[in-house]
Amino acid sequence: MTDTARIEQDIRAARARLEGTVNELAYRAQPQVIAERQVQSLKLRLASATHTEDGELRIERIGAVVAAAVVVVVAVGLLRRRRG
């Protein structure tokens, strides 16, 4: 293979790699794909916050969140009653 042919082959290979990279970046930049990644990330964080590594529920954390939600709902209700 001549030097010219080798250089042309290298250029074609570099173009193919660059095209693949550009296509991957274009795919990742699509709003729907970004939203899907965010949803998956949120699901994983929620699962790790509410389950142990063995897959069992973390009752104390779930109870704390429920209790906090009840406090917020009661506080909002009292504030509305006071203003109204």
Helices and strands as residue ranges (DSSP letters): H 3-28, H 31-50, H 59-83
